[in-house]
Amino acid sequence: MSRNSQIDFDVLVVGGGPAGIAAAARAAECGLRVGIVDDNAALGGQIWRGVTHEGGSNEASEWFRRLKQSSVAVLCGKRVFSQAEPGVLLAEGTDDLTELRYKNLILATGARERFLPFPGWTLPNVLGAGGLQAMVKGGLPIRGKRVVVAGTGPLLLAVAAYLRKQGAAIPIICEQASWSSLAEFSLSLMVQPKKIGQAVQLKRELAGIHLATNCWPTAAHGNHSLENVTVLRNRKPERIDCDYLACGFHLVPNIELPQLLGCRLNGGYVQVNRYQKTSIDAVFCAGEPTSIGGVELSLVEGEIAGFAAAGRPEQARDAFSARERARRFARAMDRTFRLRPELKTLPADNTIICRCEDVFYSQIKQHPNWRSAKLHTRCGMGACQGRVCGPAVQFLFRWNPDSVRPPVFPVRVDSLAGIAEVAAVNEQQEA
């Protein structure tokens, strides 16, 4: 491993999605030394993956241009995995370890898809909806392939529209929410012209594709990879031939790093005040870790956090009304796409719940809590560290993870050794 490096910032932003980009840009506009770190090869997160500042006039391109014109130091390909001490985070790169020092920290760690286990969900080509979209953006050929899109939430429609543009055939979109819930959600958009425009555009792009409500996958079938999927539609099973199943049951906030730092949670999200400040001094949070609300909410929370971390509370207050409008939409979305209890009956006894450690539903259901299941079955102790099976068992059994310990991601042994090295150097400097 190359020699460790140390970088100092007035404001450090962890996470390169919309919230992180907005936060970094706003803080930098206040004349501070700002850095943004992300584990991907480029900024944008899942929603803005592949967007650049070159050309285009959409919202994403505008924010990328604004970021490029600022003095923000962009650190991509580096994953924050531990805290050396308050004010110091450690990030692992391809072959190095970086010590990131800050006066104020903004956590914009985003969210990931929630997967619910059902028979056959581990077959090749059964993928997360956002995951398949990312793979296609990365070059996976999809033209002419039949893709069933299933789960819940607006992400399904966006993914289906994107895949169709790339030449995929979408025989059906399976939405577990009811028509009445969707109708009520549509009414909530009437006071938000921007959302109405987005909905109309999606409707055009998805013309001819059947949206089935009260519908969800119950099993995936195939010998060596996916061949077809059984969905429950109108209370009746129906088998549909397909090459891919793009499946996702809304989003789960990435709160592992905030938890590691000691940030207080409320209802599974990071608790923040009106300036997006957490319970930890000098630590702010924006975007999906505070609530799942879409791009608009992430951007405005990022702006507020950026201004607040830069010591500009008056400019942060200017965005409060916009945030409240976005939060109303987020609350409506949460009510509409809340998971129905029937989904808890999907796993069979021989359904794998923890893919990393090959733990079956029959092994897990006999335990009273998450800790007991981990100790006796190793559920949640594999490479993903419970990021896939954790939200699943939380929904199935109402279990909650009992703790978060460093490193929050799997890292190299030499990076673990670097934690001790940094601590020793800091002790010498203090002495």
Residue pairs with C-beta under 8 A, 6 or more apart in sequence:
1 95
1 96
1 97
1 412
1 414
1 415
1 418
2 95
2 96
3 96
4 96
4 97
4 98
4 99
4 418
4 421
4 422
5 96
5 97
5 98
5 99
6 98
6 99
6 101
7 35
7 73
7 75
7 98
7 99
7 100
7 101
8 33
8 101
8 102
9 33
9 34
9 35
9 73
9 100
9 101
9 102
9 103
10 27
10 32
10 33
10 34
10 102
10 103
10 104
10 310
11 23
11 24
11 27
11 32
11 33
11 34
11 35
11 102
11 103
11 104
11 105
11 106
11 306
11 309
11 310
12 34
12 35
12 36
12 37
12 89
12 100
12 101
12 102
12 104
12 105
12 106
13 20
13 23
13 24
13 27
13 34
13 35
13 36
13 37
13 105
13 106
13 108
13 306
14 20
14 36
14 37
14 38
14 80
14 89
14 105
14 106
14 107
14 108
14 109
14 257
15 36
15 38
15 45
15 107
15 108
15 109
15 110
15 287
16 36
16 37
16 38
16 40
16 42
16 43
16 44
16 45
16 74
16 76
16 108
17 43
17 44
17 45
17 46
17 47
17 48
17 108
17 110
17 287
17 298
18 45
18 47
18 48
18 60
18 63
18 287
18 295
18 298
18 299
18 302
19 108
19 110
19 286
19 287
19 288
19 298
19 299
19 301
19 302
19 305
20 36
20 38
20 43
20 45
20 106
20 108
20 286
20 287
20 302
21 36
21 43
21 44
21 48
21 63
21 64
21 67
21 302
22 63
22 286
22 298
22 299
22 300
22 302
22 303
22 306
23 106
23 108
23 284
23 286
23 302
23 303
23 305
23 306
23 309
24 34
24 35
24 36
24 67
24 70
24 72
24 106
24 306
25 63
25 66
25 67
25 70
25 72
25 306
26 302
26 303
26 306
26 307
26 310
26 315
27 34
27 106
27 306
27 307
27 309
27 310
28 34
28 70
28 71
28 72
29 70
30 306
30 307
30 310
30 311
30 312
32 310
33 71
33 73
34 70
34 71
34 72
34 73
35 72
35 73
35 74
35 75
35 100
35 102
36 43
36 67
36 72
36 73
36 74
36 75
37 75
37 76
37 78
37 80
37 91
37 100
38 45
38 75
38 76
38 78
39 76
39 77
39 78
39 79
39 80
39 409
40 49
40 76
40 77
41 76
41 77
42 49
42 76
43 64
43 67
43 74
43 76
44 50
44 51
44 60
44 64
45 110
46 110
46 130
46 133
46 134
47 295
48 60
48 64
49 134
49 137
50 137
51 58
51 60
51 61
51 64
52 61
52 64
53 61
53 64
53 65
53 67
53 68
54 61
55 61
59 295
59 299
63 299
67 74
75 91
75 98
75 100
77 93
77 94
78 91
78 92
78 93
78 98
79 91
79 92
79 409
79 411
80 89
80 90
80 91
80 100
80 257
80 408
81 90
81 91
81 92
81 406
81 407
81 408
81 409
81 411
81 415
82 89
82 90
82 260
82 406
82 407
82 408
82 419
83 89
83 90
83 260
83 261
83 406
84 90
84 99
84 419
84 422
84 423
84 426
85 423
85 426
87 101
87 102
87 103
87 282
88 99
88 100
88 101
88 102
88 422
88 426
89 99
89 100
89 102
89 105
90 97
90 98
90 99
90 100
90 415
90 418
90 419
90 422
91 97
91 98
91 100
92 98
92 409
92 411
92 412
92 415
97 414
97 415
97 418
99 422
102 282
103 282
104 282
104 283
104 284
104 309
104 310
105 261
105 282
105 283
105 284
105 309
106 276
106 283
106 284
106 285
106 286
106 302
106 305
106 306
106 309
107 257
107 258
107 261
107 263
107 270
107 278
107 283
107 284
107 285
107 286
107 289
108 285
108 286
108 287
108 289
108 298
108 302
108 305
109 253
109 254
109 255
109 256
109 257
109 258
109 287
109 288
109 289
110 253
110 254
110 287
110 288
110 289
111 251
111 252
111 253
111 254
111 287
111 288
111 289
111 292
112 251
112 252
112 254
112 387
113 128
113 129
113 130
113 131
113 155
113 248
113 249
113 250
113 251
113 252
114 248
114 249
114 250
114 251
114 252
114 391
114 392
114 395
115 121
115 128
115 247
115 248
115 249
115 388
115 391
115 392
116 249
116 339
116 343
116 346
116 392
116 395
117 346
117 347
117 351
117 352
117 353
117 361
117 389
117 392
118 217
118 218
118 219
118 220
118 346
118 347
118 351
119 218
119 219
119 220
119 346
119 347
119 348
119 350
119 351
120 126
120 219
120 220
120 221
120 222
120 226
120 229
121 220
121 247
121 351
121 352
122 352
122 355
123 220
123 221
123 222
123 225
123 226
124 222
124 224
124 225
124 226
125 222
125 225
125 226
125 243
125 244
125 245
126 220
126 226
126 244
126 245
126 247
127 135
127 244
127 245
127 246
127 247
128 246
128 247
128 248
129 149
129 151
129 155
129 156
129 159
129 246
129 247
129 248
130 155
130 159
130 248
132 140
132 147
132 159
132 163
132 244
132 246
133 159
133 162
133 163
133 246
136 142
136 162
136 163
136 166
142 163
142 166
142 167
142 168
142 244
143 166
143 167
143 168
144 167
144 168
144 169
145 168
145 169
145 243
145 244
146 168
146 169
146 170
146 171
146 241
146 242
146 243
146 244
147 160
147 163
147 168
147 169
147 170
147 242
147 243
147 244
147 245
147 246
148 170
148 171
148 172
148 174
148 217
148 229
148 231
148 240
148 242
148 244
148 245
148 246
149 156
149 159
149 160
149 163
149 170
149 172
149 173
149 174
149 246
149 247
150 156
150 173
150 174
150 215
150 216
150 217
150 229
150 231
150 245
150 246
150 247
151 174
151 175
151 176
151 216
151 247
151 248
151 249
151 250
152 175
152 176
152 177
152 248
152 249
152 250
152 337
152 339
153 248
153 249
153 250
153 251
153 333
153 337
154 294
154 333
154 337
155 248
155 250
155 251
156 173
156 175
156 246
156 248
157 173
157 202
157 206
157 211
158 202
159 246
159 248
160 170
160 173
160 206
160 209
160 246
161 202
161 205
161 206
163 170
163 246
164 170
164 205
164 206
164 209
165 205
168 244
170 206
170 209
171 209
171 210
171 240
171 242
172 209
172 210
172 211
172 212
172 215
172 231
172 240
173 206
173 209
173 210
173 211
173 212
174 212
174 215
174 216
174 217
174 231
174 233
175 182
175 211
175 212
175 213
175 215
176 213
176 214
176 215
176 216
176 249
176 337
176 339
176 340
176 343
177 213
177 214
177 336
177 337
177 340
178 213
178 214
179 213
179 214
181 335
181 336
181 337
182 213
182 336
184 332
184 335
184 336
185 332
185 333
185 335
185 336
186 199
188 328
188 329
188 332
189 195
189 196
189 199
189 329
190 196
192 325
192 329
194 296
195 329
212 231
212 233
214 233
214 234
214 235
215 231
215 232
215 233
215 234
216 231
216 232
216 342
216 343
216 346
217 229
217 230
217 231
217 232
217 245
217 247
218 230
218 231
218 232
218 237
218 346
219 229
219 230
220 226
220 228
220 229
220 230
220 245
221 227
221 228
221 229
221 230
221 239
222 228
226 242
226 243
226 244
226 245
227 241
227 242
228 239
228 240
228 241
228 242
229 239
229 240
229 242
229 245
230 237
230 238
230 239
230 240
231 237
231 238
231 240
232 238
249 339
249 343
250 292
250 337
250 339
251 288
251 292
252 391
253 268
253 269
253 270
253 288
253 289
253 290
253 291
253 292
254 288
254 289
255 263
255 265
255 268
255 269
255 270
255 289
256 385
256 387
256 404
256 408
257 408
258 265
258 270
258 278
258 283
258 285
258 289
259 265
259 404
260 404
260 405
260 406
260 408
261 280
261 283
262 279
262 280
263 270
263 271
263 278
263 279
263 280
263 283
263 285
264 270
264 271
264 278
264 279
265 271
269 289
269 290
269 291
270 278
270 285
270 289
270 290
271 278
271 279
271 290
272 278
272 284
272 285
272 290
274 320
275 284
275 304
275 305
275 308
275 313
275 316
276 284
276 285
276 286
276 290
276 301
276 304
276 305
276 308
276 316
277 283
277 284
277 308
278 284
278 285
284 305
284 308
284 309
285 305
286 298
286 301
286 302
286 304
286 305
287 297
287 298
287 301
287 302
288 298
290 301
291 297
291 327
291 330
292 330
292 333
292 334
293 326
293 327
293 329
293 330
293 333
294 326
294 329
294 330
294 333
296 326
296 329
297 323
297 326
297 327
297 329
297 330
300 319
300 322
300 323
300 326
301 323
303 316
303 319
304 316
304 319
304 320
304 323
305 316
307 313
307 315
307 316
307 319
308 316
339 395
343 395
344 395
344 396
347 353
347 361
347 396
348 361
349 360
349 361
349 362
350 360
350 361
350 362
351 360
351 361
352 358
352 359
352 360
352 361
353 359
353 360
353 361
353 364
353 379
353 389
353 392
353 393
354 364
354 377
354 378
354 379
354 380
354 382
354 388
354 389
355 382
355 384
355 388
355 389
356 381
356 382
356 383
356 384
356 388
356 389
357 377
357 378
357 379
357 380
357 381
357 382
359 373
359 377
359 378
359 379
359 389
363 376
363 377
363 379
364 373
364 377
364 379
364 393
364 397
365 397
367 373
367 376
367 377
369 399
369 402
370 380
370 390
370 393
370 399
370 400
370 401
370 402
371 402
373 379
373 380
373 393
373 399
374 380
374 381
379 386
379 389
379 393
380 386
380 389
380 390
380 393
380 401
383 410
385 408
385 409
385 410
386 401
390 401
393 399
394 400
394 401
406 419
407 415
407 416
